[in-house]
Amino acid sequence: MDKITAHFEKVDRIMAGLARRHKVKKSRRPTENRFEYLAHTILYQQLATKAAAAISKRFAALFHAKAFPKPATVLKVSDAKLRNVGISWAKVKYIKDLAEKVEKKEVKLEKLEELEDEAVIAELTKVKGIGRWTAEMFLMSALERPDIFSFGDLGLQTAIKKAYNLRKLPSKQTMQRLSKKWSPYRTTAARLLWVSLDNE
């Protein structure tokens, strides 16, 4: 039994049961390029994976380069050209805002590793189109923070309702009470809950 499962065994038998039944893959950083990660996150918002991947591919093709474009390069492309590859006008504004804030050092992506969790969220949510949920997912996957839980995530709400046999979706207060026991391994708890829905 690993130390995380052992912790769950001590504090929450239901979470311990999930840990015994499901395997969670070690978090992998999708890219070391933080700007690329966030730009892709914006592109993929509220879209089916296949459609978002196609738009992302057309976006990359605009720049005729092997590496993902730098913020300054993205800023040189007209809004109309970005729109023509299938990016909504709202997302065009979001990506441009991200590029501008990174280029002007208003958002210091290279410094995020040094910040506490809430400070990372505050930094990222300066960008239009990046809310708390997106910042929390960034903390979990890109920065591999071990103790993150997203109270606004519908998948986690649904998984808790199912696992704990609740009549309705849990309130934020219920989720806070439960997740407090899982600390300092709330990221793993979140992944177990997602996996329990076959929706990792």
N, C-alpha and C positions, 0 to 999 in steps of 0.2 A: 504493500500500500504506500503510495507516495504521500508526501507531506500535506499536499492540498486536500486529497481525499481524507486523510487522517483528520485534518482540521474540520472538514464538513461532518465527519462521523461524530465529532465532539459537540458540534453546535446545532446541526440540523439534519435529521435522519432522511428527510425527503431529498435535500440537495445531495446528501451522501449517496442515496440510491441512484440519482441521476449520474453521479460520478462513476459509480460501479457499472452502470448499464451503457454509458456512452463514452466514446473516446473523443477528445478534443485535440485537434492538430495544433502543434506549436505555432504560435503566431508568426507569420512571415511578412517581412516588410515588402510591400509591393514594389517600391522603388525608393532609392535614396534621394531622388529628386522631389523635394517637398512641393515645389510649384507644380510639377507634373501631376503629382498625386491629387492635389487640391483642384486643379483644372479638370482632371478626369472625374473627380467627385461631382463637380458642378455639372459637367456634361451628362453624367449618368442619372442625375436627380429626376425622379418621377418618370423614368422611361424603362421599357423592357430592355433587358440586357442586350439582346440582338440588335435592336434599333440603336441603342446608345453606342454599341461597338462600331456600327457602320458610320455613325456621325463622327465618332472619335477618329476613325481611320481617314475620313475625308478631311477632317480638321488637320491632322498631321500632314496629309498630302499637300496642303496649302504651302508648306514651308520647304518642301523638297530637301529635307535634311534627315540624316540617320538619327540624330539625337532630338529630343523634345525641344521645341523652341524656347528661348529665354524670354522673360517678361518683356524686355525692350523690343524684341522681334514681334511678339504678339501685338503690342501697342501700335506697330506700324501698319498692321493690316486693317483695312476699313471694316466698319461694322457690317456693311452690305456684303462683303466677301464672306465674313463669318456666318452671316444669316443664310447665304446661298448654299452652304454645305449642310444645312439642316438644323443649325443651332437657333433656338428661339431668341426673339429680341431680348427677353428678360435675361437669358443666360449669356448672351453677347455682352450685356452690361455687367453681369457678374464677373465674367472672365476678364474683361477689360479692367474692372475695378480691382480684382485680385492682382493682375499684372502691374497696374499702376502703383498700388500700395507696396508691393514687393520691390518694385524698381526704385521707388522713392524711400525705401527702408522704413515706411510707416508700419509695416508688418515685417518683422525680422525672422524669417523662416529658419535661418541658420542658428538662431539663439533659442529655439523652442525646447531643445533637449535640456537646457539649463533651467527651465521654468517649472514651477509647481503646476499641478493639473489645472487648477482654476485660472491661473495666469495664462496658460496655453489657450484655454477656452476664450478668455477675454481678448487675447491677441488675435485669434483666428476670426472671431465674430465681429471684428472691425470691418471685415470684407462683406460687401453686399452678397446675399445668396448663401452665406455660410452661417448656419444657426448653431445652437448648442448641440443638437444631435450629431451634425456633421463633425463638429469639433471633438465630441466624445468618441466617435468612430475613429477619428484620426489618432486620438490618444491610445486607443486600444490596439490598432493595427500598425500604424506608422511609427509610433513611439514605443509600442509594446509596454505600456504602463499596466501594472498587474492589478490595480484596485479601482477600476472604472466601471460604473454602472449607469445606464441611461434610463431614467425614469419615464421619459417620454416615448420610448420605443414600443410600438404596438406589439411587435413580436414577443418582446419580453413580458409585456402585460398578459398576452394570450397564453404564453407558456406557464407563467405563474398561476393563472386561473386554472389551467389544466392540471399542473403538477400538485397544487395544493387544494384541488377540488373546491374551488370557490364558486359561488353562485353567479358572480359578475366579475368584470375586470377589476383588478385591485386598484385602490387609490394610490396616489403618490405616497401617502403616509404609511400605508400597508407595505409598499415596496421598500420604503426607507427602513421600516422596522425589520423586515426580513433580511434585506441586504446588509444591514449593520452586522448581523451574525456572520456573514460570509467574508467580511473584511479580514485580512488584507488580500483576499483572492477573488474580488468581485468580478474581475474580467473573466476569469475561468468560469465562475458561476453563470455569467451572461452567456458565454459560449455554450455551456451545457444546456441552458434553457433553450437557446436557438436550435441546437442539435436535436433536442427532444421534440421539436416540431418538424424535424427533417428540413430545416431551413437555415443551415449554418451560413 
